[in-house]
Amino acid sequence: MLYGNILTLAGWRHGTLHAQGGRVSQIDARPATPDDNDDVYILPGFVDLHVHGGDGANIMDGADAAVTISRMHARHGTTSLLATTVNAPHERLSVLLQALAQPISHRPHNGARFLGVHLEGPYVNPGRLGGLPNHARPAVIAELEQYMATVPVRIVTLSPEIAGHDDIIEWLAARGVRAQIGHSLGTYEEGVAALDRGAAGFTHLYNAMSPLGHRAPGMVGAALAHAEYSELIPDLIHVHPGAMKVALRAIPKLYCVTDASLATGLPDGEYDKDEGRVITKCMGGVRLADGTLAGSALTMDQALRNLVSIGLTLDDASHRLSRNPADYLGVADRGRIGTGAWADWVVLDRQLQVQQVFVEGEQVYAA
């Protein structure tokens, strides 16, 4: 049972929240404005669809790393997430996904729930890798079938301009997998065509994709003009606040992700990323030796504070970290507080600092 300002599907309520069997059983509360009292905020737990690591762990290292990542992000209010891979040879991805099957099927103790996997590549344009390793290759249905038989693959990032990927997009969409445009040198026209074929969104909007120009709108232009959903990394490093506001105005159900790297939660310094590559965490950013951004050091509670700092209301910011990403995956019982939904909650003080986190009714963190 929790008492405070509860952000429900019907708006703010002030009162008591109850859970039974891991789900919301009752909301004893009346409509209220949080400004009228000094009580805590109770928000839906954050849903992060793009997480590579945290607390020194890299999801590419398997099950033990996944457990560490799940627990670290839970401490920052994330109650469900996708294990996000990077470009890798087929053999390595096959072994990795087999290892991830356990932490995906059984939620780690004191951790967030893995809803499945986001394959960020390897089906991307080798000319727009960003911070990904150089193992890009065209998608193959037999390979995807093997991955999908091992774990729930929920999102696949790919570049639509690569030959054959238009058919792959249709194939994924027909199976309920979100084909997501990213790491792309494609044109505006190729982006629009991909959306028409069933692509559902865009991976870290603005980053690692052909930019918006007034005569060549690029993939960014396709997203701003036509997308219903898109990711965005609100660490105030990947995207300027002004560009964030453009996207927030243009894309109705824009949602935010961390793209968190293994350096998330660690002090500034150098860390081994993969394949001998070193990343440096400094001043809130994470970069390769050449200065390329290599994921982020962001957590979802900081994302919430960043969104509020650029002018979003608390309820709007919350929706973009919880309900919108859950809706994007078609998960109707997470990312919201309503009777019957999972009791995934984050309790924040008036300075938006995390005080408690509950996953499926279990308290997994208390400050």
C-alpha positions, 0 to 999 in steps of 0.5 A: 500500500502506498499513499501520495499523488498517484498518476493514473490513467485518468490523471492525478489522484491523491490517496492510497494505492493497493496491490494484490498478486503483483497487480494493482487491486484498488485505487482509493483516491480522489482527483487532485493537483499535486501542487496542493500538497507536499506528498510523494509522487507515485508514477508508473515504473519506467519502461526502457526499450534500449539498454546495453549495460550498467554498473560495469556489466555489458549485456553482450556478456550474457546471463550474469551481466543481464542480472546486474543490469536489471538490478542497477536500472531497477534502482533508478525506477526502471521496472521493465526493459529490453536487453539490447544487443550490438552488431556481432557475428551470428555464432556469438549472437546465437550463444548470447541469446541462449544465455539470455533466455533464463533472465528473460523468463525469470525476473532477477531478484530485486531487478526489473523485468526483461520483456525480451530482446532488442536487436540493434543490428547487425542489420545496419548500414556499415557506413553509419555504425555510430558506436556499434562494432563493425559486424554489419550484414544484411538480414537473413530470415533463417537467422531471425527465425533462429533468434526468435525461437530462442527468446522473445525478439521485440524490436529489430533495428535495421537500415531500410536502404539495404537490398532485401530489407524491405521484404524483411520489414514486412516479414517482421511486422507480420510476426508482431516484431517492431522493425525499427529504422536506425543506423541508416544512410537512407533517404527520406523517400526510403524512410517513408517507403519503409514505414509504408511496408510496416516499419514501426519506429526509429532508433535514437532519433537524430543519431546515426541517421541521415540528417534533416536538410531542407532539400534532402530531408533524410531519415530524420525528415521521414521520422518528423513528418510521418512517424507515430513512434520514435525513440529519443535519448534525452541525456542532453548530449545526444540531442540538443534540447531545441531538437528534442522539442521539435521531435516532441511536437512532431511525433505524437508518441515519441518515447525516451530510452537510455541507450545505457552503456556498461559505464552507467552508474560508474565514475568517470574513467576508461572502461573496456567495451568490447573487442578491445575497444575502450570507452571513456565516461566524462561529463555525463557522456560516453565516447570512443577514442575518436570522440564518437558517442558510444551509448550513454550514461543515462538512467531513466530517473535522470531522463525524467528530470531532464525532460521536466527541465526543458519544460515538459509537465511531470505527467507528460514526461512520465508518459514518454518513459512508461506508457508510450514505450509500453504501448509501442510494444503492445503491452497493455498492462505495464507503463500505467497505473490502473486496476489490473495492471502490473504493480510496477511503480516508482515513488519520487520525492518532490525533487524527483529523486527515487525513494522506492521502486516496486516491480510486480508488487515487490519492493526492489529498492528503497532509498 
